[in-house]
Structures are given as C-alpha cells and as structure tokens.
Amino acid sequence: MNFLRGVMGGQSAGPQPSGAETVQKLCDRVASSTLLDDRRDAVRALKALSKKYRLEVGSQAMEHLVNVLQTDRSDSEIIGYALDTLCNLISNDVEEEEPEENAQKTNSDDLAGQFAEIYIKQQENLTLLLSLLEEFDFHVRWPAVKLLTALLKNQGPQVQQIILVSPMGVSRMMDLLADSREVIRNDGLLLLQQLTKANAAIQKIVAFENAFERLLDIITEEGMSDGGIVVEDCLLLLLNLMRNNSSNQNFFKEGSYIQRMKPWFEVAEDNSGWSAQKVTNLHLMLQLVRVLVSPVNPPGATSNCQKSAFQCGLLQQLCTILMATGVPADILTETINTVSEVIRGSQVNQDYFASVNAPSNPPRPAIVVLLMSMVNERQPFVLRCAVLYCFQCFLYKNQKGQAEIVATLLPATIDANSISAGQLLCGGLFSTDSLSNWCAAVALAHALQDNSIQKEQLLRVQLATSLGNPPVSLLQQCTNILSQGSKVQTRVGLLMLLSTWMTNCPIAVTHFLHNQTNVPFLTAQISENLGEEEQLVQGLCALLLGICIYYNENSLENYTKEKLKQLIEKRIGKEIFIEKLAYISKHELYSRAGQKPQPSYSSPEQMLFDHEFTKLVKELEVLITKAVQKSSEDEKKEEEVKKSLEQHDSIVSQYKELIREQDMQLNELKKQVAALTNQNEQSQTTITQQTSQIQQLRDQYNLLKVQGKPLDSQHHIHNEAAQINGIQPKADAEEIGRLREEIEELKKQHDVLEGQLAEKESVIDKLRTNQTTGNTGEGCLDIAGEQTTELHKPVAIAEAASGDNDSASALMKISQLESRLSALDDENQKLKDQVKLLTEEQRTLNQQLASTTSTVAILETDKRKLQQEVTESKKEQDDLLVLLADQDQKIFGFKNKLKELGEPVEDEDDLESADQEDDDDDYEPS
C-alpha cells in the first residue's frame, strides 16, 4: 500500500486531501463502521471515485468490497454499489473524466487484467459472485452479470475452470435467459458468449442445459432475420456452441432443431431495402448452417445434417434465395457458399440442385445461370469464387453430374438454340480474361476428377477455330494456348486441367504425345532459366511430363517411357527435373489451397491452386520421382517383381479361398459336434430316467414274486413297462427270456387243461345220455377206454369204469375238473382285469405328464412376462425418482427465492413440527 501511495505522489501539501487519502479514509470507514448506513455511503463514494482513481480504489478497496459482499448480503443497495465498483475496476471500457488521464488509458487493459487476476486468486470470491446471480433484485443481479462478463474477458480460461468446478455455476448463468427483464437477459447472452469461447466442456454443459431451445425461442420472439441485435447475440452464441464441437452439432441435429431454421430464410418477393442488421443476422444464420455441414466435420455428422436439411426443406429455401432478385451481393455470395456445402458429397442433394431452374423465360438451370456469373469478368471477385466452389461441390463424388456436364460438350448433345454448361466452360477457357480461364479450367478438371470414363469421353470434343480450318480437339487447343505464352494464371489453369485429365488415363497420354510439338515445348519450358513467376509454370510442366512417363503404355515408338527418360537426362538432367517438380509444393499459395476446399483469396492474382489439385500433386510427386530415377533394368526388375507379386497374390487368394472353405466346414462340424453333444446329454438323461424306472419295476416284480402273484400278471406288468420305456436293457435279457419260457409252459398247460376239460364235458354228456337211455355200463367203459387211449394219460375214471359202482366215481372226478376249470377261468379273468387296470393307469399317467408339460411351458412364459414387467417397473421407478429429485430441487429453489423476496414460506419441517404440536394439544387433558 505504501508503495502504491508513493507511486501516486503520496500526501499533498495543500489543505485538500489527495485521491489516495480519500480512498484510504473511505476504506477505513467501510472496515470500521458499525452502522450499515455509514458503510453504504462509503461504498457509494468509492464507486464514484473508481473511475477517476482506478488504481487507488483497486489497490486499497478490493478486499473491503469483497468483505461487504460476504457480510452485508441482506442489504441489496450496498451489494449493488460494491458490484458496480468492482465492475468499474475490472472492465476495459472505463470512461476517463479528465484529459490528463489519457496516459492511463493506454494501460487500461493491463490494469483491468491485473485486478481481475487479484479478484479470482481466491476461488471463493468467484463462487460468491455466482451465488449473487440467484438474487432477483435488479440492482444486484445486473452488476453481477456485468462483473462476470468483465472477468471472463480479462481472465477467460482461469474463470472458466473455476466455473466448471462450481456446483450449479453454469445453470445459474443459463437462468439469466429466462429473466423477464430484457436488460439482464441481453447481458446474459453476452456473458454466455464469453463463457463458451474455446472451451468444449462448457459448451457441452450449456448445450445440455437446454440452450438451443431457449435461444431459438428468443430468435423467434425477436422476429428472426428481421430482429435486432438480440438476434445477432443469440446467433453468435449458437456459433460458439457448435463450431468445432461435433457433440453439440449432433445434439442439435438429433433435437430436430435444423427444422426450426427453415423459417429464418423465408424472404419476401420484394427484397429491396434490407437493413444492415438484417444483413448481419442472415449472414450469421447462413454461417450457422455452414457450421453444421462443414467439410471439416466428421463425414457421418455432415451427411446426417445434409440429409436433414433436404428433408425439412431447408435446401429448397436456400435455393429460393439463390434465385431471388434484389438480394444483397454479400448475402447472395454467402448463400451460394452455404448451398455448396449442403450439397457437397450428397447424391440426393446434388440431384435436387441439378433440377433447380432460374425464374427466367425460358427457364434455365441454376448451374448454367451461376456459370454465367463465374465467367463474367464484371461480376464481383468473391461472387465468382463462390460460384466456382458451388460447381466443385456439385461435382464432388458425383459421377452422374460429371457425365451430364461432359455430355454438354459432345457433338451429339450440343443444342445451338440454348446455352449449356459445356459451352460456358469452353467460352471461359478461351476468353481474354485470365481469371475466367483459370476458373473454367479448374471447373472442367473437377468434371474429370476420379472418372476415367469422362476423361476418355472428353477426347471426342472437337472445337471449330476459324472458317476454312478443320476442327481441333479440346486437348490440342489447350496445348496450343499454352504454347502461345499467355498469362501465368491462364497457363497454370490449363496445366492443372491437362494434369488432371491425363492422370490414370493412358489414352489421353497417347493423344497428347501424338502431337509432335508437345514434348519439345515441355522440355524447353523446364530447361529454361526463368524468373520466380515462371518457376511454378516450370514445375507444372515437369509434372505433366512426369505423368506422360508414369502412365505411358509405350504405344508410340518415339515416346516410350525409356526414351522420354533419356530425353530428360540429356536435355534437362534428372536432378534439375526433380528440383523443378518440387517448386509446386514449395509455393506459398500451395499450402494455403490445401487447407480447405473453399477457394479463399484476397485478390484474383492469388488464385493459382485448387484444393483437389494439391492432393493430386502430393500423390504424383513421389510416383514421378521414382519413375524418373529408375533405370530400364530397375523397371524390368520391378515388372518381374510385380508379376511375382501378382502370382503370389493369386496363390494367396487361392489359399484364402481354401482356408475360407475349410473354416466354413470347420464351423459346420463344430455345429454338428455341438448338436451331437446335446443329443448325447439328452440320451444320457433319458437312460438315467429309464434305468431308475426299470429298477422300480424290478422291485415291483420281486415284490409280486414274494407275494405269490401269478407269473402271467408279472409278465404283463414287465411287458407294459418295457413298452412304456421303449427299450429292454441288456441286464434284464436273461430274466426276460426265462419269463417268456415260463409263459410258454403256462400256455401249454392251459391248452392241455382246456383239452381235458373238453374231453370231460363230452364224457359227461355221454354218461348222461346212457343214464337216460338205459344202456349198460359196458358202453360207458368202452367209451372210457377209447378216451383213455386217445389222451394217452392215466385217468382215474377209466380205471374205475368196471362196473355200475364206478360211474358214481367218474361223475365225482368230472365235478372236480369242472371246479378246477372254473377256478382257472376266474384266475384268468383276474389277470385280464389287472392288465386293463395297469393300462388305464398308464394312460392316466401319460395324460398327467402332458398336462404337467404344458403347465410348465405356460408358467415359464408367465415368468418371462413377469420378469419383463418387473424390469420395466424398475426403470419407470428410477425415472420417477429422478423427476422427483428434480422437482424437489426446483421447489427448494423457488422457496429460497420467495424467502429472499420476503414472502412467508412454510418448510416441510415447520409443517411437521406444527402438526406434532397440534397432536400434543389434542392429547392434553381438558
């Protein structure tokens, strides 16, 4: 402080105190006064002195002013004075009150920067200033906005970093756009312009704070292009947010904001009397469109914006301005540049542009009207450059458009009654204006760029020179003009056209070499020692001769690759040839043209290089240098190497194909192995289940065997189990065979018993017959003897049939046989009933299994649906929680604002405490 006082002159000898003393007293008063009114008066006095005694106030009072902001927050008047004082100290636009202070004015910027640095040295000071933005009082909020703007102007990067780490810092600034007071809103726009300069992180935050929506709304409210300076400020802020920021550009496109730009470009039919502000606004709007479709953007982002511009009708609206009358020249030029980048590389947009017609009688294509301006030397230079750029963008990666342009030059398609693009290009190519020559040559070169078919088609073009003379080809006419020694700009344009034409087109090289004067002209140009202006022409002649060597098919005996290289070595020298070739890339205008596709030059004389041609030179320079330095032996070796490489490539391709086939087979085998593995696992599972079932049946069989159940029943059970399982394990083969033998024996016994039963019944019938007829017992004995011999078994009836007394015993035996037969029938019926019962049980089990399987499938489907519903419910719950959190935050902010305005606000805690007191009162005894 003492040092600063010494610099300012110390104390004065007169009775009046100096400015430094006055500032010192006021600072003491601010620091020591207990009354708020005294401090307020002192701060107001400091504000009045802050312009005249800027250094003294800034060096002595800044700390006290910051303390006022911290301690006297409740008094908006003193806060406003303190902020105004700080703003006067840090702003660069301080008005000096006396002429003797002009010396200090030169150091105003340095002084403001130093005070800004002092203020932000304590990060809490800037955080305090950000919190003051929430104050609704005009006398607090407005100076806070101006002070922040001044800080960003003087210490932008440092302030931006502090704001980035401050909670809700950017959000508080964005709230300024919603202020109903236009002064604060407009200064808020200026603040955000400074905030978003050269800081991609802040640009993204501002964009995601709904900046695009708010700015577009303001532009619409203010009248769009007819609006005032507020529209200009909004457009500048939008340019800050999206220039060189692909994330914000994509966000702008995805938010469907491109569609909202279309009404900006709706112009009236009467376009006379445009105001300067309208021209500025529309110029910025066109720049905003160009930012979205700039060639330097990522290709995918540019193509998406181009597609949106066509779909929403923005391109159509721009073409309307392009063809309108009365549009100012600078707006027309910028519109042409904008349309150029909207259609560049987009086939759909290029096709639409080709269909646009000018409102003339008869209607002419817009391309023809623009080319008429390009080759007209009376048109402004910037307008001609814009038309050339538009034509280049129309032909960029557009082989269809290239074919249409070249077709207008061919004899079969020339219409004598109308002007075509080809006629205009030829007229410009051979006019007396060097700029028209250059522009037409470059435009025609773009019609041949990377299109070998059109290069060959252009060889068919024939030009009529004068009456009585035969027509000459376009190629020959170009070389004739070169040999006539025209202006440098004309020769450069023609050499660029010929180089582009003959690159990767051996037929064009042959046509060029077929003229015996072309090669001697090129060698003479290269070998001469000319001035600096001619060095570029020499370099381009060397490039053209190198193209004739590299793309030579040796179809002309006098101009083979080897003979041309010998000619260079004898007439020029390889080192000199390569040195002259390097003149192109060393030229100062070469690097400028290679930076961006749009030709941007301050004067016509600087237009020497084209952007696409610089890329071609960069590619050809290395190839030509190698081709010239190689000897014939090296070329032979290289050809052999190429052949071997081709063979190697063919072998490699065959092996690749074989590997591809084997890989496909391997994948198929892997799939088969996986399928067989799954099948094997399923089979193992089935075997395991069936083994357990067999074990259960075996246990049932053993149990039946112990209980003494008939073997036929056991056979039926086992047989049915085997039918259910579908298999018979090897472990049960012996047992099954034994059971089958037993069953066969039982069947035989059953048949024997049935036969015996039939015999007994016949004997019984005979005996009954004999008894009724009175025959003697001998007949019965004879019959009994015959039956005995037929059965070949001893029967008790035959032994006892010797007399009358034996008939009674025979009847007894028969009754026994009948009872035994009835018992067998009963047992057989029981077995059949058991088999039927087991069959019904099997059918029931199968039905239960099918029902269970369908139930499981239904349950699985219900489970998946429930899981999906649970997931969706969780997602909705999370969204609701986020919305509730945002709502709580907004409610909290509104409550704080109401509190600051002095309105009574009841918090939830107060309401809960009040409810608790009411409850306590209810429970008090009366």
SEFI-830544 format. One record per residue (C-alpha): residue in one letter; y, z negated, x negated. Coordinates in steps of 0.001 Angstrom, whole numbers, plus 500000, padded with zeros to 6 digits. Example, Ala and Ser with C-alpha at 12.3 -4.5 7.8 and 13.67 -1.06 7.14 Angstrom:
REM residues 2
a495500492200487700;s498940492860486330;
This chain:
REM residues 926
m500000500000500000;n502443499095497209;f501662502387495514;l502435504320498707;r505672502368499135;g506634503250495593;v505938506887496225;m508138506842499335;g511038505208497477;g510486501520498101;q513162499441499884;s516597500944500420;a519714499248499110;g521641499713502368;p521620497378505333;q519354499771507323;p515586499271506667;s513652502239505390;g510930504018507329;a508226502284505329;e509724498869506034;t509984499617509710;v506367500752509818;q505329497631507928;k507111495356510408;l505580497161513347;c502122496855511803;d502644493111511295;r503737492842514879;v500633494651516101;a498411492449513974;s500019489053514676;s501493489187518180;t499570487289520804;l501329488855523757;l499931492186524922;d503410493458525779;d504613492919522220;r501627494770520772;r502092497583523274;d505764498001522312;a504867498013518632;v502201500692519094;r504637502771521167;a507176502534518338;l504510503610515813;k503765506616517989;a507448507581517922;l507527507288514113;s504190509007513500;k505691512488513357;k508627511778511048;y506962509133508880;r503463510529509000;l502328509313505591;e503667505764506046;v502169505348509531;g498851506834508487;s498511504738505342;q499617501425506877;a498849501517510587;m495490503300510924;e493430500132510547;h495601498288513082;l495355501185515521;v491567501131515295;n491616497359515946;v493731497991519039;l491125500452520320;q488462497794519866;t490231494678521164;d492634495949523848;r490184498155525702;s491209496707529044;d494819497976528773;s494825501732529173;e498507502099528237;i498210500650524736;i494957502560524212;g496755505782525126;y499603505048522674;a497131504298519884;l495184507520520520;d498375509600520631;t499462508079517320;l496128508864515658;c496247512372517098;n499700512918515586;l498402511784512213;i495258513942512178;s496480517080513979;n497672520027511899;d500293521222514381;v502827518423513824;e506392519493514579;e508831518456511872;e512035516974513234;e514347517490510262;p514739520469507929;e514431518360504792;e510844517660505730;n509790521285505163;a508340520395501788;q505948518017503505;k504916520709505973;t503125522635503238;n500873519635502676;s500292519036506392;d496751520372506379;d495738518329503341;l497279515189504803;a495507515685508141;g492208516228506351;q492653513035504321;f493486510932507382;a490518512439509246;e488243511559506346;i489577507977506318;y489030507632510052;i485422508836510081;k484468506891506952;q483449504110509317;q480980505693511735;e481771503025514319;n485272504474514702;l483894507795515936;t481361506034518173;l484239504060519674;l486169507262520291;l483144508816522020;s482874505795524307;l486520506246525299;l485627509668526730;e483966507842529601;e487314506368530667;f488630508174533720;d492249507215533082;f494191510351532192;h496272508576529508;v493076507556527706;r490739510469528230;w493133513293527385;p494343511929523999;a490732511024523139;v489747514678523699;k492641515913521554;l491850513440518780;l488176514503518704;t489234518153518537;a491541517420515610;l488784515528513782;l486386518460514248;k488979520908512936;n489520518911509745;q486103517345509104;g483805519515511215;p480381519178509526;q480735515413508965;v481848514752512541;q479043516965513879;q476429514934512010;i477796511654513394;i477857513045516934;l474266514249516550;v473006510711515885;s475231509108518553;p473396508431521816;m474798510490524694;g477528511847522404;v477156515477523425;s476547514538527065;r479878512729527263;m481645515823526000;m479819518025528477;d481038515764531299;l484576516934530494;l483750520326532038;a483255518618535394;d486653516852535310;s488808517833538278;r491954517767536116;e492306521220534608;v494149519977531514;i491230517806530484;r488681520471531407;n490504523148529417;d490939520910526378;g487280520007526761;l486468523705526330;l488473523738523087;l486670520603521951;l483239522158522609;q484304525311520750;q484977523244517637;l481842521165518176;t479470524161518365;k480749526045515323;a477973526829512807;n475610524081513987;a472433525364515640;a471177521882516587;i474313521011518545;q474334524495520073;k470834523912521442;i471743520476522817;v474854521825524541;a472852524721525999;f470207522369527398;e472955520200528915;n473367522992531486;a476325524518529640;f475513528091530680;e475561527233534375;r478844525341534143;l480609527963532031;l479538530833534255;d480726528887537293;i484133528355535673;i484366532051534780;t483600532993538384;e486092530466539774;e488832531691537442;g488447535344538508;m486073536736535844;s487744539501533836;d490969539111535833;g491155535422534933;g493437533746532452;i492989532116529078;v490454529656530502;v488009532570530936;e488673533529527329;d487894529986526158;c484638529968528174;l483587533292526679;l484366532099523142;l482234529019523756;l479377531200525079;l479613533366521958;n479430530238519785;l476319529082521636;m474392532355521394;r475490534150518231;n472659533922515641;n470772531458517871;s467613533088519202;s466554529923521048;n469715529859523165;q469530533613523693;n466011533255525061;f467111530309527216;f469994532388528583;k467627535257529386;e464914533029530902;g467534531292533059;s468367534631534735;y471967534385533551;i472054538048532462;q472011538993536151;r475185536954536679;m477043539058534099;k476891542246536164;p479930541419538424;w482062540974535312;f482072544727534728;e482920545889538235;v486166547807537732;a488340549388540383;e488845553109540731;d492474552758539729;n492288551380536179;s495956551691535335;g497988548702534220;w495426546492532531;s496944543218531341;a496468542089527757;q494475539066528947;k492122541262530974;v491529543495527961;t490773540429525846;n488423538961528465;l486496542200528963;h486269542698525216;l484686539249524823;m482322539942527740;l481119543114526041;q480650541199522798;l478526538672524675;v476245541458525905;r476007542817522362;v475019539398521040;l472012539422523394;v470827542926522391;s471939542980518755;p469625544877516348;v469615541855514010;n467905539699516657;p464103539347516714;p462655542588518153;g460884540866521020;a464000538988522144;t466127542128522000;s463660544203524009;n463399541493526698;c467181541353527103;q467355545166527206;k464747545179529956;s466642542561531955;a469913544477531538;f468323547561533068;q466520545732535872;c469594543853537073;g471840546945536960;l473995545806534032;l473334549002532072;q474250551100535084;q477513549172535451;l478360549710531783;c477715553443532140;t480102553460535083;i482864552034532863;l481886554581530215;m482525557491532559;a485539555971534347;t489107557197533852;g492084555116532814;v490049552618530750;p491941551429527639;a490750553001524383;d489586549784522737;i487614548756525842;l486068552232526036;t485100552046522362;e483516548608522743;t481713549747525915;i480207552684524015;n479025550309521277;t477571547953523907;v475705550730525720;s474423551906522334;e472733548598521576;v471440548152525125;i469517551456524876;r468555551288521182;g464767551446520860;s464168551007524626;q462488554095526080;v463298553228529688;n466971552617528941;q467181555761526815;d465684557852529615;y468214556436532064;f471110557150529715;a469916560749529336;s470158561120533141;v473741559847533402;n476264562558534293;a480018562515533945;p482065562886537164;s483228566408536324;n482919569780538011;p480325570956537208;p478677567642536234;r477880567329532556;p475502564917530861;a477175561865529408;i475708562713525999;v477486566070525982;v480801564502527003;l480501561902524240;l479602564506521604;m482679566497522608;s484736563437521678;m482872562982518401;v483553566485517080;n487174566475518311;e489384565559515376;r492222564492517692;q490217561563519048;p490685558087517500;f488539557379514455;v486914554225515904;l486017556095519082;r484294558870517106;c482361556272515125;a481281554591518381;v480052557894519825;l478054558613516669;y476482555152516872;c475656555746520551;f473963559042519706;q471993557411516890;c470820554604519202;f469852557135521857;l467564558927519367;y466204555756517695;k462409555758518161;n462874558304520962;q460782561369520218;k461348562660523736;g465121562595523254;q464796564189519810;a462802567058521310;e465423567557524038;i468265567754521503;v466417570165519201;a465400572286522199;t469067572994522955;l469269574779519581;l466240577022520064;p466819580623521159;a464642580379524272;t466621577490525794;i470227578417524975;d472400578846528084;a475555580846527451;n477261579508530591;s477128575817529652;i477849573669526625;s474814571893525204;a474433569101522706;g472982571505520149;q475963573838520401;l478382570956519907;l476456569731516859;c476428573185515290;g480115573595516049;g480875570262514393;l478602571067511470;f480525574190510540;s484078573197511601;t487002572790509217;d487188569021509810;s485152567209507158;l484613564132509389;s483203566375512140;n480911567979509525;w479651564591508404;c479168563176511923;a477356566312513148;a475100566363510072;v474167562690510493;a473582563128514235;l471322566113513623;a469468564165510925;h468717561435513474;a467232564095515759;l464713564770512947;q464111561177511825;d460347560465511504;n459495563542513617;s457694566271511676;i457264568425514793;q461012568749515363;k461579569403511662;e459339572447511966;q460951573469515250;l464424573375513708;l463328576018511178;r463314578505514077;v467031578094514738;q468979581270513917;l472785581453513667;a474977584515514125;t477505584682511270;s479620587755511981;l479398591127513644;g477097593547511921;n475374590921509799;p471872589715510561;p471475586111511772;v470628583457509227;s468584580307509641;l470255576935510056;l468680575810506797;q470135578750504903;q473578578311506464;c473656574673505318;t472875575699501735;n475493578453501927;i478177575924502879;l477031573679500030;s477418576459497507;q480949577237498721;g482242573980497278;s483663572278500382;k484953568694500631;v482875565838499258;q482346564300502704;t481044567625504072;r478660568154501167;v477377564583501362;g476638565010505072;l474824568330504531;l472784566942501619;m471744563948503753;l470717566336506533;l468665568521504163;s467024565486502520;t466016564030505892;w464838567451507074;m462579568184504099;t461167564677503685;n457487564724504634;c457795568388505748;p456237570757503164;i457000573805505354;a460731573060505209;v460436572632501410;t458793576039501163;h461566577625503242;f464188576002501040;l462529577137497801;h462019580627499150;n465751581246498689;q466069582075495003;t469611580670494700;n468958577117495934;v467161575659492912;p469626577089490323;f472501575684492407;l470954572191492455;t470202572189488713;a473721573410487932;q475238570645490083;i473106567961488455;s473668569090484856;e477468569323485048;n479686566515483797;l481992565868486735;g484281563039487829;e483337559890489685;e483879561510493079;e481286564157492296;q478686561704490955;l477481560930494471;v477000564640495175;q475054564973491909;g472835562063492893;l472120563604496306;c471343566980494652;a468884565168492362;l467337563509495441;l466957566882497172;l465371568463494099;g463033565494493762;i461966565961497399;c461168569594496568;i458852568338493814;y457189565472495687;y456484567369498930;n455675570701497226;e452382572326498249;n452526574836495349;s452571577758497777;l455298579578495781;e454200580622492310;n457664580396490736;y458440576942492143;t455325574835491786;k455543571144491011;e454849571702487349;k457404574496486935;l460109572507488691;k459464569528486401;q459600571819483370;l462893573194484665;i464302569662484978;e463132568773481475;k464695571926479935;r467947572187481895;i468748568549482673;g466406566130480964;k464224563564482711;e466358560585481695;i469572562215482869;f467900563302486119;i466754559751486855;e470172558398485904;k471897560799488298;l469396559862491035;a470336556204490567;y474006556972491296;i473218556869495027;s472070553260495245;k474794552117492824;h477605553414495003;e479771550668496537;l479529552118500051;y475715552376499875;s475133548603500178;r477689548321502995;a475935551006505030;g472562549335504526;q473654546031506081;k473676547028509753;p473011550170511832;q476519550440513275;p478881552518511102;s481924550331510497;y484540551782508171;s488269551243507975;s489105554887507202;p487372558297507606;e487166558785503837;q484777555831503549;m482186557400505852;l479683558670503293;f476377556895504014;d474237556391507087;h472158553268507644;e468846555094508198;f469502557300505177;t469874554255502916;k466377553139503926;l465088556652503173;v466696556643499718;k465200553240498917;e461753554626499718;l462116558017498000;e463818556889494796;v460687555188493471;l458389558036494528;i460568560755492978;t460998558833489726;k457246558502489340;a456663562135490296;v459151563453487698;q457905561240484887;k454251562178485385;s452724564916483268;s450281567519484521;e447397565555483048;d448563562441484814;e448739564345488059;k445225565674487587;k444017562178486868;e445887560917489890;e444341563611492067;e440907562661490761;v441684559033491420;k442840559943494926;k439630561852495545;s437563558997494237;l439581556598496349;e439048558789499386;q435327558840498685;h435421555130498118;d437331554680501366;s434777556807503196;i431949554751501720;v433765551544502562;s434367552788506095;q430675553593506439;y429737550145505195;k432308548632507515;e430755550510510401;l427296549369509327;i428488545784508979;r430152546051512373;e426881547257513942;q424893544550512188;d427416541993513263;m427039543149516864;q423242542970516544;l423517539534514983;n425698538358517841;e423195539713520349;l420347537972518527;k422338534761518473;k422828535049522202;q419090535652522657;v418254532656520460;a420645530514522467;a419100531725525726;l415562531092524438;t416606527671523192;n417938526788526618;q414787528171528214;n412642526152525818;e414582522984526622;q414137523617530324;s410399524256529801;q410046521046527809;t411788519155530573;t409525520759533186;i406406519956531136;t407520516371530772;q408047516044534507;q404727517685535313;t402892515530532775;s404212512436534475;q403193513856537864;i399669514616536546;q399410511095535223;q400362509758538626;l397742511959540315;r395145510882537792;d395908507264538591;q395583508060542284;y392240509780541625;n390885506823539676;l392019504508542452;l390260506606545099;k387165506751542944;v387103502972542625;q387607502569546367;g384613504897547000;k386501507603548869;p384661510922549318;l384869513309546401;d385909516143548694;s389072514209549560;q389731513628545882;h389235517324545231;h391754518246547933;i394334515833546502;h393897517092542967;n393805520715544042;e397003520293546071;a398732518530543168;a397755521404540949;q399233523841543461;i402463521815543553;n402805521717539790;g401784525339539325;i399821524538536125;q396477522920535047;p396789521082531752;k394050521583529193;a393401517863529072;d392079517979532683;a389950521146532312;e386654519333531825;e387312516903534628;i388275519733536987;g385078521616536091;r382964518574536745;l384685518023540069;r384068521628541015;e380326521248540233;e380128518134542374;i381917520001545162;e379414522855544911;e376473520434545089;l378004518714548095;k378475522090549751;k374802522937549129;q373677519568550542;h375921520162553517;d374359523573554133;v370825522129553837;l371692519364556270;e373110521868558713;g369934523959558439;q367795520868559002;l369952519955561946;a369458523394563465;e365690523115562973;k365606519679564568;e367558520909567510;s365093523791568007;v362135521358567734;i363800519066570229;d364255521916572623;k360598522960572312;l359387519415572801;r361457519076575891;t360086522337577161;n356498521255576513;q357009517988578300;t358290519721581371;t355567522415581480;g352599520015580864;n351356521687577751;t349072519783575429;g350220518137572222;e348437520723570127;g351083523310570820;c353653520859569552;l351557520190566488;d351217523910565792;i354924524332566148;a355486521305563936;g353110522737561338;e354870526060561381;q358247524352560961;t356883522354558061;t355680525422556203;e358979527188556779;l361134524291555474;h358838523642552506;k359660519944552742;p357531516964553922;v358886515780557188;a357753512642558923;i357462514453562231;a354721516871561003;e352723514027559548;a352881512095562822;a352172515072565168;s348369514452565521;g348274513180568975;d350163512188572047;n351417508973570466;d353129510922567630;s355559512694569980;a357492509488570521;s357977509005566767;a359201512637566454;l361793512055569102;m362947508950567177;k363361510986563971;i365362513605565814;s367679510990567210;q368185509643563673;l369013513131562418;e371451513622565247;s373202510327564480;r373408511246560781;l374757514688561625;s377403513220563895;a378398510823561080;l378759513791558690;d380868515604561253;d383092512567561650;e383492512239557893;n384299515961557562;q386944515652560288;k388476512678558480;l388708514708555269;k390398517540557129;d392856515100558641;q393669513714555174;v394226517229553814;k396516518010556722;l398387514743556204;l398893515468552468;t400104518990553276;e402660517579555697;e403794515038553083;q404203517853550532;r406258519916552975;t408431516868553739;l408971516157550043;n409951519785549401;q412479519631552225;q413875516367550884;l414148517915547378;a416043520973548691;s418354518742550735;t418999516497547727;t419774519511545510;s422300520898547993;t423819517425548401;v424197517089544630;a425899520511544437;i428282519528547236;l429035516214545533;e429728517979542231;t432164520320543974;d433866517381545685;k434042515585542345;r435760518518540656;k438239518799543530;l438974515074543370;q439493515222539591;q441916518139540033;e443776516234542749;v443965513156540511;t445388515270537651;e447984516835539926;s448866513425541363;k449366512026537845;k451601514961536938;e453660514520540128;q453868510793539434;d455180511455535901;d457772513897537280;l458851511323539868;l459168508657537158;v461355510980535098;l463505511751538138;l463766508047538973;a464806507275535403;d467494509969535539;q468661508677538957;d468842505100537631;q470854506314534665;k473287508173536918;i473602505162539278;f474281502939536275;g476962505342535044;f478584505539538481;k478585501739538771;n480250501433535376;k482896503953536407;l483508502033539676;k483801498802537704;e486283500409535348;l488320501616538337;g488375498081539663;e486128498686542645;p483753495839543600;v480187496731542787;e477137494605543540;d474361494862540973;e470739494527541916;d470562491213540013;d473507489891542056;l471867491029545291;e468578489344544317;s470357486103543453;a472269486262546761;d469026486784548661;q467482483839546846;e470415481614547799;d470062482709551442;d466392481831551353;d467197478418549883;d469737477841552625;d467137478695555247;y464779476066553873;e467379473241553737;p466800470527556359;s469256470615559208;
